[in-house]
Structure formats: C-alpha cells, structure tokens
Amino acid sequence: MKSAASSGSPQFNRVAIANGATNMTKANLPFADRAVLLSPDAFGQLLQDPSVAQYLSIGDTGVIRDGKVGRLHNIDIYEYNGFPTSGT
C-alpha cells in the first residue's frame, strides 16, 4: 500500500487500508498475519480519520504502548520511521 503523505495529497485513511485488504484477498494471500508499516505521516493521517478515532476511543491503548493502531480490515497497522528518504 502506498501512502499519500505529500502536501496537497489526499489523506491516508481507512479506505486505503480496506483497498489493500481487498487487493491482498484477490491475490490469494492468507488472512493470518497480515500487517502494514506506515510512515509517520501516513500513520498520523490514519489516526485523524474519524472512523479510526472512534474505534480507538473504545479503549485499546496499543497505539500508545506499541505504535500499533490495532487491526483494521484484518490487517495489523504499525508506525515505522525507518523508510529511506527519497533520493537516497
């Protein structure tokens, strides 16, 4: 899944995660252990999605403890700051 984190781009949200899940299923990838790493920008945008914010308000503290949003559309979501910067 690609992040749309550059300025002027649409927000990265749960729809991007749902589309990724659909593509994984169409590619016959197993449902078990699905995960995605998001850049800090994409992760922050996902946390601002109203549906995700409502989901997090239920009481899961994984985002604070582990940098993990939880599972959306059967995919574990993690923040990762180790992606190379463009041009390197």
GROMACS elastic network, one bead per residue, 0.5 to 0.9 nm:
[ bonds ]
;  ai    aj funct       b0    kb
    1    16     6  0.75035   500
    1    17     6  0.77385   500
    1    19     6  0.85656   500
    1    20     6  0.60106   500
    1    36     6  0.78004   500
    1    38     6  0.88594   500
    2    12     6  0.89237   500
    2    16     6  0.84129   500
    2    38     6  0.86746   500
    3     6     6  0.84915   500
    3    11     6  0.86372   500
    3    12     6  0.61950   500
    3    16     6  0.84288   500
    3    38     6  0.73695   500
    3    39     6  0.75934   500
    3    41     6  0.83434   500
    3    42     6  0.57680   500
    4     7     6  0.84993   500
    4     9     6  0.56793   500
    4    10     6  0.62139   500
    4    11     6  0.64215   500
    4    12     6  0.57628   500
    4    41     6  0.87184   500
    4    42     6  0.69513   500
    5     8     6  0.85079   500
    5     9     6  0.64523   500
    5    10     6  0.77807   500
    5    11     6  0.70909   500
    5    12     6  0.70233   500
    5    39     6  0.83327   500
    5    41     6  0.57019   500
    5    42     6  0.56093   500
    5    45     6  0.80627   500
    6     9     6  0.56420   500
    6    10     6  0.85958   500
    6    41     6  0.84656   500
    7    10     6  0.84690   500
    8    11     6  0.89309   500
    9    12     6  0.87215   500
   10    13     6  0.89449   500
   11    42     6  0.78086   500
   11    45     6  0.60499   500
   11    46     6  0.77503   500
   11    49     6  0.84902   500
   12    15     6  0.79232   500
   12    16     6  0.64417   500
   12    17     6  0.86308   500
   12    41     6  0.87164   500
   12    42     6  0.56313   500
   12    43     6  0.79093   500
   12    44     6  0.86971   500
   12    45     6  0.55794   500
   12    46     6  0.57180   500
   12    49     6  0.82957   500
   13    16     6  0.56292   500
   13    17     6  0.69742   500
   13    42     6  0.80948   500
   13    43     6  0.88108   500
   13    45     6  0.65846   500
   13    47     6  0.80832   500
   13    48     6  0.81202   500
   13    49     6  0.58196   500
   13    52     6  0.82784   500
   14    18     6  0.61602   500
   14    19     6  0.85895   500
   14    46     6  0.66677   500
   14    49     6  0.71295   500
   14    51     6  0.76941   500
   14    52     6  0.71136   500
   14    72     6  0.74348   500
   14    73     6  0.85272   500
   15    19     6  0.60861   500
   15    20     6  0.85087   500
   16    19     6  0.50827   500
   16    20     6  0.61790   500
   16    21     6  0.86688   500
   17    20     6  0.50271   500
   17    21     6  0.62173   500
   17    22     6  0.86670   500
   17    36     6  0.87512   500
   17    72     6  0.70524   500
   17    73     6  0.69614   500
   17    75     6  0.78079   500
   17    77     6  0.89325   500
   18    21     6  0.50391   500
   18    22     6  0.62249   500
   18    23     6  0.86546   500
   18    72     6  0.76850   500
   18    73     6  0.58471   500
   18    74     6  0.89817   500
   18    75     6  0.89569   500
   19    22     6  0.50582   500
   19    23     6  0.62123   500
   19    24     6  0.86284   500
   20    23     6  0.50663   500
   20    24     6  0.61507   500
   20    25     6  0.86511   500
   20    73     6  0.89685   500
   20    75     6  0.89536   500
   21    24     6  0.50609   500
   21    25     6  0.62257   500
   21    26     6  0.86281   500
   21    34     6  0.86107   500
   21    73     6  0.63927   500
   21    74     6  0.73587   500
   21    75     6  0.71399   500
   22    25     6  0.51725   500
   22    26     6  0.61797   500
   22    27     6  0.86116   500
   22    73     6  0.89397   500
   23    26     6  0.50577   500
   23    27     6  0.61578   500
   23    28     6  0.86913   500
   23    29     6  0.89175   500
   24    27     6  0.50664   500
   24    28     6  0.63997   500
   24    29     6  0.54228   500
   24    30     6  0.80789   500
   24    31     6  0.84663   500
   24    34     6  0.87866   500
   25    29     6  0.56996   500
   25    30     6  0.75282   500
   25    31     6  0.76615   500
   26    29     6  0.76349   500
   28    31     6  0.87898   500
   29    32     6  0.87519   500
   29    34     6  0.85975   500
   30    33     6  0.77380   500
   30    34     6  0.76120   500
   31    34     6  0.62033   500
   31    74     6  0.71698   500
   31    75     6  0.83744   500
   32    74     6  0.82938   500
   32    75     6  0.87832   500
   33    74     6  0.86836   500
   33    75     6  0.75453   500
   33    76     6  0.76595   500
   34    74     6  0.69052   500
   34    76     6  0.61836   500
   34    77     6  0.89691   500
   35    71     6  0.85149   500
   35    74     6  0.84315   500
   35    77     6  0.58863   500
   35    78     6  0.75760   500
   36    75     6  0.68769   500
   36    76     6  0.62829   500
   36    77     6  0.52543   500
   36    78     6  0.62479   500
   36    79     6  0.85313   500
   37    43     6  0.86666   500
   37    76     6  0.86493   500
   37    77     6  0.63209   500
   37    79     6  0.56519   500
   37    80     6  0.56915   500
   38    41     6  0.78359   500
   38    42     6  0.57879   500
   38    43     6  0.55007   500
   38    77     6  0.73878   500
   38    78     6  0.61353   500
   38    80     6  0.56675   500
   38    81     6  0.80673   500
   39    42     6  0.52929   500
   39    43     6  0.59546   500
   39    44     6  0.84607   500
   39    78     6  0.88131   500
   39    79     6  0.59871   500
   39    80     6  0.54206   500
   39    81     6  0.58303   500
   39    82     6  0.81400   500
   39    83     6  0.72263   500
   40    44     6  0.59545   500
   40    45     6  0.85188   500
   40    79     6  0.60161   500
   40    80     6  0.65507   500
   40    81     6  0.62252   500
   41    44     6  0.51936   500
   41    45     6  0.62492   500
   41    46     6  0.86572   500
   42    45     6  0.50393   500
   42    46     6  0.61179   500
   42    47     6  0.86596   500
   42    79     6  0.84652   500
   43    46     6  0.50698   500
   43    47     6  0.62834   500
   43    48     6  0.87978   500
   43    69     6  0.86737   500
   43    77     6  0.85415   500
   43    78     6  0.77950   500
   43    79     6  0.58881   500
   43    80     6  0.85536   500
   44    47     6  0.51122   500
   44    48     6  0.64645   500
   44    79     6  0.87879   500
   45    48     6  0.51380   500
   45    49     6  0.66586   500
   46    49     6  0.52700   500
   46    50     6  0.88300   500
   46    52     6  0.69697   500
   46    53     6  0.85667   500
   46    69     6  0.89769   500
   47    50     6  0.79341   500
   47    51     6  0.89489   500
   47    52     6  0.60626   500
   47    53     6  0.60015   500
   47    56     6  0.85873   500
   47    69     6  0.79379   500
   48    51     6  0.85256   500
   48    52     6  0.71833   500
   48    53     6  0.63299   500
   49    52     6  0.52909   500
   49    53     6  0.61035   500
   49    54     6  0.86480   500
   50    54     6  0.61218   500
   50    55     6  0.85793   500
   51    54     6  0.51626   500
   51    55     6  0.62376   500
   51    56     6  0.87254   500
   52    56     6  0.61560   500
   52    57     6  0.86042   500
   52    69     6  0.85077   500
   52    72     6  0.85576   500
   53    56     6  0.51155   500
   53    57     6  0.62223   500
   54    57     6  0.51064   500
   54    58     6  0.70256   500
   55    58     6  0.57634   500
   55    59     6  0.83379   500
   55    60     6  0.84013   500
   56    59     6  0.61711   500
   56    60     6  0.58757   500
   56    61     6  0.77547   500
   56    63     6  0.83580   500
   56    69     6  0.76115   500
   56    70     6  0.85476   500
   57    60     6  0.72748   500
   60    63     6  0.75276   500
   60    64     6  0.88813   500
   60    69     6  0.83753   500
   60    70     6  0.78792   500
   61    64     6  0.54496   500
   61    65     6  0.62233   500
   61    66     6  0.83292   500
   61    68     6  0.87287   500
   61    69     6  0.84967   500
   62    66     6  0.52714   500
   62    67     6  0.65186   500
   62    68     6  0.53452   500
   62    69     6  0.62595   500
   62    70     6  0.66945   500
   63    66     6  0.56446   500
   63    70     6  0.73403   500
   63    78     6  0.84327   500
   63    79     6  0.89415   500
   64    67     6  0.58627   500
   64    68     6  0.75855   500
   64    69     6  0.86311   500
   65    68     6  0.77402   500
   66    69     6  0.84781   500
   66    78     6  0.82268   500
   66    79     6  0.89772   500
   67    77     6  0.85533   500
   67    78     6  0.59007   500
   67    79     6  0.56631   500
   67    80     6  0.83492   500
   68    71     6  0.85444   500
   68    76     6  0.74194   500
   68    77     6  0.56318   500
   68    79     6  0.65862   500
   69    72     6  0.81486   500
   69    76     6  0.74229   500
   69    77     6  0.54378   500
   69    78     6  0.64830   500
   69    79     6  0.83295   500
   70    75     6  0.80047   500
   70    76     6  0.55757   500
   70    77     6  0.58434   500
   70    78     6  0.79848   500
   71    74     6  0.55378   500
   71    75     6  0.50804   500
   71    77     6  0.62449   500
   72    75     6  0.53636   500
   72    76     6  0.67023   500
   72    77     6  0.72853   500
   73    76     6  0.85971   500
   80    83     6  0.72648   500
   81    84     6  0.87635   500
   82    85     6  0.88882   500
   84    87     6  0.85188   500
   84    88     6  0.67495   500
   85    88     6  0.61347   500
